[in-house]
Every structure is written in structure tokens, then in C-alpha cells.
Amino acid sequence: MAMNWGAFIGGAAKGAVDYIDDVERKAEKKADRAFTKSEKDRIYNRSKRDKEKAFTDELADSLSVYYTPDQVTDIMKNGKGASRHAISRGEYYTNNGMDASTQYQMPDNDITNISASEVGSVGDVADASENLSTGVVAPEGLGGSSFASRFTKGPDPKDKSLAAAETDIFNMRVRANSLSEEASAKLLAKAQTKEDILLDMQRKKADADRETADPNEVKENYTVTQREAKIKNFRVLARNNAAITTGSLGELTGKLKGTNSLGLAELATASTLKVDNDLGHKEVAMGNSIKSVTQNGVNALNQYAISNYSTVPASRVYANNQELQNAARSGGSLKPGDLYVTYVQSKTQSDGTVIPAQYMAGTYLGDMYKNLGIKPFLPASYLGETWTPTETP
């Protein structure tokens, strides 16, 4: 029988085509799997970088409570461990009536307590945060010394406990936060009564001590440990009243994350401490501590304004000081704690230096911290002659 070569060749060709199709399908599946894995890796790495960036941004916010922007930048260049150490030292210095920014020595050893309004570059802290989150850090030492050696040694605390009455009042106020509204009100009223009695006793004792003491002698009514603990307690109450929650490094967490609430709470801490000290002991050392806490709050608010001025909505960008004043009046668009940007005219300083007309960023505080000597409008930084708002207000 004759061979059907046409059918044979056709069948062979079909088999070859099927084989090629099968190889291509397998190659496509392999490529799809490789793409899927690559995409998953890319998404995972991006998520990891985003989380790391968010963490270091919060770290920068916590550092800014105690240090100037230049110092925050320098500290963060040394890594996360150095940043944690700096936050711990900052809290220690503040609680002992010392300005943390003057206790930290930059590598050139000539750092001074610079006002946040004198910062030369708005983006320095953001750059340091970006470098830290991506692992790009360049430790710098003082002639090979450890990072910890940049901090001056604080006073040696004396091991004495808090006054029992003050501890009791503090604990009552903390407990009140976990009670019903009616029970909380009763407990807070009881705490206020006890505090009024305690303050009256402290005031009478302080007055009597001043009458009998050498007028040139500066008397301290608290040990370092007592003063540190009292400031810490007032800070806890201020943060509780503002519904602030913080992480292990003191960074903001929860619904207030990314706001200037920590700086505002620091000023609230200083304000209530001043009222307490003025009505009670009028202690000089406590007064110095209050000034340090106040400066920490101002530094934190100014740093927040410098970092976030670009997010200020057009409704809070003002063409002149009069518009700014009008917005702050009753019923206006500006509320205490709000960031603002306003255009200011040129200014000649006492040394003859002329500051050109330009926009300035700041925080509106109203009269909340008048007892600390803080004015309603807290300027943070000039934005430069070339800066203009993205929207016309």
C-alpha cells in the first residue's frame, strides 16, 4: 500500500506546532511567576521603606522637642541608637532644669543654643531623616570619642522620694481618666481641693523661709529627683488632657500622629508648672526648669512649622499682618495650634542688617501661654524671597 506522505508530513508539522506552543506556554508561565515574585518583592521592599521612613520621621519629631534643627540633623546622621540616646539625655536635662541643646556638643565644638528662626536650611532635618531610613548614615566622632561623650554630665540626683501629698494628687488625676464622667468629676474636684490646701501650705512655708533666710541665699525646696519627677508628672497630665499617646521613643502614635500636639503639650506642661510654682514655693531652680520646658515646646512647634509649612492650606496664607490678625479674631478661620503663612514687609535690624520682604511661617497660639511670656503669633522661619504659595489665598 502506498504511503500517504501528505498526511504524514501534515501530522508531523502539527505535532511540531503543538510542541512549540507547549514550550511557549511553559515559558510564559515561568515569566509570569518571575514577574509576580518580582512585583511582590518590590511591593514588600517599598512597604518596608515606607514604614522605616515613617519611624525615622517620628524620631526626628521627638528629637526636635529638645534640640535645634541643626543638632537634630547631626544626631540622626549617627544612627538610631544615637538618636534614642539623645532623646533620653534630652529628657534628663530638661527635668533637671537644663537646656538640652546647650548640653550637646556638635563635632566642631562651637554649637550654641540657636533659635529655630535662625535655621539656614529648611530641608536639613528631612534629609537626615531620609538618610537614616535608607541606611545611609555617616557617624562622626569628636576625635575618635564615643557619641555619648558629646553630652555634658548632668547633676548627680539625690535619692529622695516625692512628697506624699503631691504623689497622691497626681495619682488621683490619672485615675480620673479611667472613670465615668460623673465619678471623674468628683475625683478631680477632690484632687483640686487637696492641691489648693497643699499650695497654700507651700506658699506660707516659702514666705516664712524667705523672711528668715539670708537675702543673698538661693533656697531650693525640691531635690533634683523630686523636681524631675514633678515635671514628669505634669507632662503626663498635659499629654493625657490632650489625648496624646506615644511610642517607646516618645514619638506620637494614634490619631494625633503627624501633628504638633507634642509641642503644644510641652507648653501646657510649662504653663501649669509655672502656675503651681508661683502659687507655692516660687523656687528659682523650678523656675529655670520651667524656662527649659518652655523652650523645648517652642523649639518643637517651630521645627514642625518649618517641616510642614508647605501643607498650609490657601485659607491660612495671608497677604499681610492685618489679614492674619483678622483671621485670629473670634469666629475667624485661625484656631490655636494652627500653622499659618503670612507675608511680612522688609525689616531693618538694630545692627543695620536688612531682612527683605518675604513670606514667614509660624504657629498661632492665642493667649493660651501668656503666663509664659509667649505672644499669640509664634514665628518659626522666613521662607525666602523666592518662595510663593502654590495657591492664591
C-alpha positions, 0 to 999 in steps of 0.5 A: 500500500502506498504511503500517504506522505501528505498526511504524514508530513501534515501530522508531523508539522502539527505535532511540531506546532503543538510542541512549540506552543507547549514550550511557549506556554511553559515559558510564559508561565515561568515569566509570569511567576518571575514577574509576580515574585518580582512585583511582590518583592518590590511591593514588600521592599517599598512597604518596608521603606515606607514604614522605616521612613515613617519611624525615622520621621517620628524620631526626628519629631521627638528629637526636635522637642529638645534640640535645634534643627541643626543638632537634630540633623547631626544626631540622626546622621549617627544612627538610631541608637544615637538618636534614642540616646539623645532623646533620653539625655534630652529628657534628663536635662530638661527635668533637671532644669537644663537646656538640652541643646546647650548640653550637646556638643556638635563635632566642631565644638562651637554649637550654641543654643540657636533659635529655630528662626535662625535655621539656614536650611529648611530641608536639613532635618528631612534629609537626615531623616531620609538618610537614616531610613535608607541606611545611609548614615555617616557617624562622626566622632569628636576625635575618635570619642564615643557619641555619648561623650558629646553630652555634658554630665548632668547633676548627680540626683539625690535619692529622695522620694516625692512628697506624699501629698503631691504623689497622691494628687497626681495619682488621683488625676490619672485615675480620673481618666479611667472613670465615668464622667460623673465619678471623674468629676468628683475625683478631680474636684477632690484632687483640686481641693487637696492641691489648693490646701497643699499650695497654700501650705507651700506658699506660707512655708516659702514666705516664712523661709524667705523672711528668715533666710539670708537675702543673698541665699538661693533656697531650693525646696525640691531635690533634683529627683523630686523636681524631675519627677514633678515635671514628669508628672505634669507632662503626663497630665498635659499629654493625657488632657490632650489625648496624646499617646506615644511610642517607646521613643516618645514619638506620637502614635494614634490619631494625633500622629503627624501633628504638633500636639507634642509641642503644644503639650510641652507648653501646657506642661510649662504653663501649669508648672509655672502656675503651681510654682508661683502659687507655692514655693516660687523656687528659682531652680523650678523656675529655670526648669520651667524656662527649659520646658518652655523652650523645648515646646517652642523649639518643637512647634517651630521645627514642625512649622518649618517641616510642614509649612508647605501643607498650609492650606490657601485659607491660612496664607495671608497677604499681610499682618492685618489679614492674619490678625483678622483671621485670629479674631473670634469666629475667624478661620485661625484656631490655636495650634494652627500653622499659618503663612503670612507675608511680612514687609522688609525689616531693618535690624538694630545692627543695620542688617536688612531682612527683605520682604518675604513670606514667614511661617509660624504657629498661632497660639492665642493667649493660651501661654501668656503666663509664659511670656509667649505672644499669640503669633509664634514665628518659626522661619522666613521662607525666602524671597523666592518662595510663593504659595502654590495657591492664591489665598 
